[in-house]
Amino acid sequence: MKLSIIALLAFAPIAFSQFLAHSLSTPETEAGGAAAITLTFTASPSANVAALEWAFSLPKGVTAGEPVLSPAAIAAGKTVICKGEKCLFGGFAAADINAKPVPSGVIATVPLEISPAAAPGVVFFAISKVLGADSYGTAITVAAPKPVALKIKRRRL
């Protein structure tokens, strides 16, 4: 019994050492302006995360453009597919599923457009419902990041 508890504690960090982070290209912009969210993934080398799924929470007046993959994600054969605020990131070739691990580091950048009618103030971007899967489809816990803030300034005429 004692040995199994020690073994469980030894492997516990592996289960929770994956996280998806995001940062904004700028802390503030004008209404009618633009910004970008950079997505960074960090994983334990032994986790073998082959795919990710997440959902964006976008504030009113902000729309997300098509994500741009990082060179490392392209080299790993990954793609990203977003429908509304939900995104899938992995290898989705028709013939086979890409089982290569998701590389640690920047995986994609998402351009943001701020409506000219957006109200001035601070808005928050959140990523939630983060899931990971290995090449066999087994779920892997991936921590979601805290929301990041963007200050929208009144548009200059």
N, C-alpha and C positions, 0 to 999 in steps of 0.2 A: 504493500500500500504506500509506504513511504517513498519507494522508488518511483512509482507511477506519478505521484504528486510532484516530485522533483523533475521528472521528464516533462510533465505538463507545463510547469513553470519555465523550463528551459526553452520550450517552443512557443510560449505565449507571445513573445515580442514579434515573432514572424507573422502571426495572424493580424496584428494591428500596426504593422510598420509601413503600410501603404497609405499614401494620402495624395489627394488632388488639391492643388493650391491655385489661386488666381490672383492676378494683380492688374491694376489699371495702368495704361500708358501715360496717363496724366491725372493729377488729383482734381483738376477743374477744367471746365470748358464752357463755352457760351452756348446758349440755346441756338440750334441750327448748326452746331459744330459736330465734331466727331471725337471718338476715343477708341480704345481697343482693350480687350481683356486678353491677357496672356495666361494660358493654362499650363501649369507645370505639374508633372507627376513624379512621385518618388516612391520607389518600391524596394523591398528587401530582395536581394538577388535570388534568393531561394523561392520567392513567391510565384514566379512565372506567370504574371498577369498578362494575358493575351488580348483582353478586350476590356473596355470601360463603358459605362453608361452613366449619364447624369442629366439633370434638369436645371435650366437657368430660371431665375426669377428676375424678370426685367421690370424696371419701374415704368410707369405711364410716361409716354412720350419718347421712349427709347426703343429702337429696333436693332436687332442683331443681324449682321450680314453673314455671308457664307464663311465658315471657319477656314483658315489657311493653315495647312499642316507645316510643321517644322521640318527641316532637312533630315533630322534623326528619325522622325516618324515616317517620312517617305522612304528612307533607306530601310526601315524595318517592314516595309510593305503595308503600312496602315493607311486607313482612310477614315473619314469622319462623315457621318450622315446625320443631319439635324432636321427634324420636322417640328415646327413650332418651337417650343422651348425645351424639347427633349433631344438629346444627342447620343449617338452610338459611335464609339471609336474602336477600331480593330481592323482585322484583315478580312474582308468580305468578298473575296474572289468567287466567281460562280462555281468553279471546279472544286475548290477546297477552301477551308477556313485557314487563314494564316495563323499558325500556332506560335510564331515568334513572340517573345515577351515585349511588352510595351516598354520603350526605352525610358529610363529616368531622365528627367530634364524637361525642357519646354516641348510640349507635344503639338500645340496649336495656338493660333491667335484669332480672336473673334472681333471683327470690326463692329463698332457701334455707331449708329447715327442718332443724334439728338434732335428732336423735332424743333423747328423754329418757335413753335407755340409752347414748348416745355416751360413749366413754371420754374423760376429761380429758386434755388435751395439745394439741400443735400439729398441725394437719392442713394439707395443701396442696391448692390448687385449681389445675389446669392446663388450658390450652386448647392443643390440638394439631391437626394435620391441617388447618391453615388454608389455604383455597384461595380465590382470587378469580376472577371471570370478567367479561369485558366484555359488551356487549350482543349480540355475535356468538357468544358462548360460548368465546372464546379465553381460555385460562388466563392469569392474572396472578399473579405471585409476591406473597404477603402474608406478612410475618414474624409468627411466633407469639410471644406474650409469655412471660416467665418466670413460673413458678408464684408464687402469692401465699399467704401463711400466715394461718390463723385459729386463735386460741387458744381452745380449749373449756375452760371452767371447770366444776368440779363443780357440779351442780344444788343450789341451796339449797332446803331443805324447809321 
